[in-house]
Amino acid sequence: MSNNSLVSIALCTYNGERFLKKQLDSILEQTYSNFELIIVDDCSTDNTINIINEYLKKDTRIKLYKNIKNLGFIKNFDKAISLCNGEFICLCDQDDIWNHSKIEILLNKIDNNVLIYSNALLIDENDNSLNKTLVDDSKIVEGNNNRAFILNNCVSGNTLMFKKELVKYILPIPQYISLHDIWIAFVASTYGNIKYINDNLVQYRRYEDQITANKSKQKKEFVNRIDKKMKQKLKYSKKHLNNMNAFLSLEILKDKETILILQELKKHFEYYENIFYNKKLAQTLQKYKDDIFILVDNKKVNRDILKISTGMKFHKYTLFST
């Protein structure tokens, strides 16, 4: 670990009054004390700002920035990262709870890697354990296999730490990327090596009321199953197309085979509505499956290749024929 290196914590807030105090307490009680807490609030309308102001009076390591207009989740993190001054940067959600040794452990184990990430324990809204972890330890990515992040992800933003040298490649975060953490993982594993440690350094909150709401929504959607399914498929294709464009825009991406994979996927999702089955794409995915599908159960890889290689015409036919 670099002796007494400054660590920046980028915390994005938006109407987070319910759990924010517990998160702030867990950060301020860290065993490693040389950090700055950069909070960027995205136009909260609840008591979030008042809570932060209370903590500002207690600790000079906290810096608050208030957006004049709502930027949205990803662009808010983009801004927060740009304001960080530390040699090492951690991302932080407003409703989790950090292990008090999180920063110290990550700093001690990052070594020559450019990014390190950990596991997390899932908890409910009452801080009770759900007896599940965020990451399956048998399905993780280490080293510089950026292909693993083309279609999947195991690196959660609230568990990672990366070196500041990555910032010039991470920012700006592409406007239409599906998630900021999959972008950061792809950039880091393209630039250098990443490392995983099997420690639950975050209590990652999952809301029971969200689960209930989703079940209710699913029942309503069943009435218009075909129309909804088609919209879901189009949304799925657009998400992946945006990701492929983002990955291809990375200036440090030089590997010709990885570029070829991305280009094949990009073309597929551009013409997704008019495709029944893309044999060429299936062959490409099959060729590089050990890298691309490292996060997928071995028994399900061929199924995923088939699923990804089919297009809207296939799904229309199978839905209307059932």
C-alpha positions in Angstrom: 0.0 0.0 0.0 1.2 3.5 -0.8 2.1 5.2 2.4 -0.9 7.4 3.5 -2.3 7.8 0.0 -5.3 10.0 -0.4 -8.4 8.0 -1.3 -11.4 9.6 -2.9 -14.9 8.3 -2.3 -17.4 9.3 -4.9 -20.9 9.2 -3.4 -23.9 10.1 -5.5 -27.2 11.0 -3.8 -30.7 11.5 -4.9 -33.6 11.4 -2.4 -31.7 9.1 -0.1 -32.8 10.3 3.3 -34.0 6.8 4.3 -30.6 5.1 4.6 -28.1 7.8 4.0 -27.0 8.3 7.7 -26.0 4.6 8.0 -23.9 4.8 4.9 -22.2 8.1 6.0 -21.5 6.6 9.5 -19.9 3.5 8.0 -17.6 5.7 5.8 -16.6 8.1 8.5 -15.8 5.2 10.8 -13.3 3.6 8.4 -10.0 2.3 9.8 -8.2 4.2 7.1 -8.7 7.9 7.6 -6.9 9.7 4.8 -9.8 10.1 2.4 -12.0 12.7 1.0 -15.8 12.1 0.6 -17.0 13.7 -2.6 -20.8 13.9 -2.5 -22.7 15.0 -5.6 -26.4 15.4 -5.1 -28.7 15.2 -8.1 -31.4 17.6 -7.1 -32.9 15.8 -4.2 -36.3 17.0 -3.0 -36.4 15.2 0.4 -34.2 15.7 3.5 -31.0 14.4 1.9 -29.3 17.8 1.7 -30.1 18.6 5.4 -28.6 15.3 6.5 -25.4 16.0 4.5 -25.2 19.5 5.9 -25.3 18.0 9.4 -22.3 15.8 8.6 -20.4 18.6 6.9 -20.3 20.4 10.3 -18.7 17.3 11.9 -16.1 16.3 9.3 -13.9 18.5 7.0 -13.2 15.5 4.8 -16.7 15.8 3.3 -17.3 18.0 0.2 -20.8 18.6 -1.2 -21.7 19.5 -4.7 -25.3 20.2 -5.7 -26.3 19.8 -9.4 -28.5 22.7 -10.8 -30.3 20.2 -12.9 -30.9 16.4 -12.7 -28.1 14.5 -14.5 -29.3 11.0 -14.0 -27.4 8.1 -12.3 -24.6 7.5 -14.7 -23.7 11.2 -15.5 -23.8 12.0 -11.8 -21.1 9.4 -11.2 -19.2 10.8 -14.2 -19.2 14.2 -12.4 -18.4 12.8 -9.0 -15.3 10.9 -10.4 -14.1 14.1 -12.2 -14.1 15.9 -8.8 -11.9 13.3 -7.1 -8.3 14.2 -6.2 -7.1 11.0 -4.6 -4.6 8.4 -5.9 -7.3 5.8 -5.5 -11.0 6.2 -6.1 -13.9 4.3 -4.6 -17.5 4.5 -5.8 -20.3 4.6 -3.2 -24.1 4.2 -3.3 -26.3 6.1 -0.8 -28.1 3.2 0.8 -25.4 0.5 1.5 -23.3 0.0 4.6 -19.5 -0.4 4.3 -17.3 -2.7 6.3 -15.2 -0.5 8.5 -12.0 -1.9 7.1 -13.1 -1.7 3.5 -10.7 1.0 2.3 -7.7 -0.4 4.3 -8.3 -3.9 2.9 -8.6 -2.8 -0.7 -5.5 -0.6 -0.5 -3.5 -3.4 1.0 -4.4 -5.8 -1.7 -4.6 -3.8 -4.9 -0.8 -4.2 -5.6 0.0 -3.6 -9.2 -3.5 -4.0 -10.4 -5.4 -1.0 -11.7 -8.7 -2.1 -10.2 -9.8 -4.3 -7.3 -13.3 -5.4 -6.3 -14.9 -7.5 -3.6 -18.0 -9.4 -2.8 -20.9 -8.0 -0.9 -23.5 -9.3 1.5 -27.1 -8.7 0.5 -29.4 -7.1 3.2 -33.0 -5.9 3.3 -34.4 -2.5 4.3 -34.1 -3.4 8.0 -30.4 -4.4 7.7 -31.2 -8.1 8.0 -29.0 -10.5 6.0 -30.7 -12.2 3.0 -28.1 -14.9 3.3 -26.9 -14.3 -0.2 -23.8 -12.6 -1.7 -23.6 -10.4 -4.7 -21.0 -12.4 -6.6 -20.7 -16.2 -7.2 -17.1 -16.9 -6.2 -16.9 -19.5 -9.0 -17.8 -16.9 -11.6 -15.4 -14.0 -11.3 -13.0 -12.2 -13.6 -9.4 -11.3 -12.9 -6.4 -10.2 -15.0 -7.0 -8.5 -18.4 -9.9 -10.5 -19.9 -12.0 -7.5 -21.1 -14.1 -9.9 -23.3 -15.8 -11.1 -20.2 -17.5 -7.8 -19.8 -18.9 -7.5 -23.4 -22.1 -9.2 -22.5 -22.0 -9.8 -18.7 -20.6 -8.2 -15.5 -19.5 -9.2 -12.1 -17.9 -6.0 -10.9 -20.3 -3.9 -8.9 -19.5 -0.2 -8.5 -20.1 -0.1 -4.8 -17.4 -2.8 -4.2 -14.5 -1.5 -6.4 -11.5 0.7 -6.0 -9.4 1.9 -9.0 -6.3 3.9 -9.5 -6.6 7.5 -10.7 -4.5 6.8 -13.8 -7.7 5.2 -15.2 -9.8 8.3 -15.0 -8.6 9.8 -18.3 -9.9 6.7 -20.1 -13.1 6.2 -18.0 -14.3 9.8 -18.5 -16.4 10.8 -20.0 -18.6 7.8 -19.4 -20.4 7.1 -22.7 -23.8 8.7 -22.6 -25.8 5.5 -23.5 -23.8 2.8 -21.7 -26.1 0.5 -19.8 -24.2 0.7 -16.5 -21.2 2.8 -15.3 -19.6 -0.2 -13.6 -19.5 -2.4 -16.6 -17.8 0.4 -18.5 -15.2 0.9 -15.7 -14.6 -2.9 -15.6 -14.1 -3.0 -19.4 -11.8 0.0 -19.4 -9.7 -1.3 -16.5 -9.3 -4.8 -17.9 -8.3 -3.3 -21.3 -5.7 -1.0 -19.7 -4.2 -3.4 -17.2 -5.1 -6.1 -14.7 -8.0 -6.3 -12.2 -8.2 -8.3 -9.0 -11.0 -9.9 -7.0 -11.0 -10.6 -3.2 -13.6 -12.8 -1.6 -14.5 -10.5 1.3 -17.9 -9.1 1.9 -16.8 -5.5 2.2 -20.2 -4.0 1.6 -23.7 -4.7 2.9 -25.6 -4.2 -0.3 -29.2 -3.3 0.2 -32.1 -4.9 -1.7 -35.6 -3.6 -1.2 -38.4 -6.1 -0.5 -41.0 -3.5 -1.7 -39.3 -3.4 -5.1 -39.6 -7.2 -5.4 -43.3 -7.0 -4.6 -43.8 -4.2 -7.1 -42.1 -6.2 -9.8 -44.3 -9.2 -9.2 -47.4 -7.1 -9.6 -46.1 -5.5 -12.7 -45.4 -8.9 -14.3 -49.0 -10.0 -13.7 -50.3 -6.9 -15.5 -47.9 -7.4 -18.4 -49.1 -11.0 -19.0 -52.3 -9.6 -20.6 -50.3 -8.0 -23.4 -47.6 -10.7 -23.5 -46.6 -10.5 -27.1 -46.5 -6.7 -27.4 -44.5 -6.4 -24.1 -42.1 -9.2 -25.1 -41.3 -7.5 -28.4 -40.7 -4.2 -26.6 -38.4 -6.0 -24.1 -36.5 -7.6 -27.0 -36.0 -4.2 -28.7 -34.9 -2.7 -25.4 -32.4 -5.6 -25.0 -31.0 -5.1 -28.5 -30.7 -1.3 -28.0 -28.9 -1.7 -24.7 -26.3 -4.1 -26.2 -25.9 -1.9 -29.3 -25.1 1.1 -27.1 -22.6 -1.0 -25.1 -20.9 -2.2 -28.3 -20.6 1.4 -29.6 -19.2 2.5 -26.2 -16.6 -0.3 -26.1 -15.5 0.3 -29.7 -15.0 4.0 -28.9 -12.3 3.2 -26.2 -9.1 4.6 -27.6 -6.8 2.1 -25.8 -8.7 -0.9 -27.3 -6.2 -2.3 -29.8 -6.8 -6.1 -29.8 -8.0 -6.9 -33.3 -9.9 -10.1 -32.3 -11.8 -8.3 -29.5 -12.6 -5.5 -32.0 -13.9 -8.1 -34.4 -16.2 -9.6 -31.8 -17.6 -6.2 -30.9 -18.2 -5.3 -34.5 -20.0 -8.6 -35.2 -22.3 -7.9 -32.2 -22.8 -4.3 -33.2 -23.9 -5.3 -36.7 -26.2 -8.0 -35.2 -28.0 -5.6 -32.9 -28.2 -2.8 -35.5 -30.3 -5.2 -37.7 -31.9 -7.1 -34.9 -35.5 -6.5 -36.0 -34.8 -8.2 -39.4 -32.7 -11.2 -38.2 -34.0 -14.7 -37.6 -30.7 -16.4 -36.8 -27.1 -15.0 -37.2 -24.9 -18.0 -38.0 -21.8 -16.0 -38.4 -22.2 -14.4 -34.9 -22.9 -17.8 -33.4 -19.6 -19.1 -34.8 -17.7 -16.1 -33.5 -19.2 -16.5 -30.0 -18.5 -20.2 -30.0 -14.9 -19.5 -31.0 -14.3 -17.1 -28.1 -16.7 -18.6 -25.6 -14.1 -19.3 -23.0 -13.4 -15.6 -22.7 -16.8 -14.1 -23.4 -18.9 -16.5 -21.2 -16.6 -17.0 -18.2 -19.3 -15.7 -16.0 -21.9 -18.1 -17.3 -22.5 -21.7 -16.1 -20.8 -24.1 -18.5 -24.0 -26.0 -19.0 -25.7 -22.8 -20.2 -23.1 -21.4 -22.6 -24.5 -23.0 -25.7 -28.0 -21.9 -24.8 -26.8 -18.3 -24.3 -25.0 -18.3 -27.7 -28.2 -19.5 -29.4 -30.2 -16.9 -27.5 -27.9 -14.0 -28.4 -27.5 -15.1 -32.1 -31.3 -15.0 -32.7 -33.1 -11.9 -33.7 -36.5 -10.3 -33.6 -37.9 -12.4 -36.4 -37.2 -15.6 -34.4 -38.9 -14.3 -31.3 -41.9 -13.0 -33.2 -42.4 -16.4 -34.8 -42.0 -18.4 -31.6 -44.3 -16.1 -29.7 -47.1 -16.1 -32.3 -46.8 -19.8 -32.7 -47.4 -20.6 -29.0 
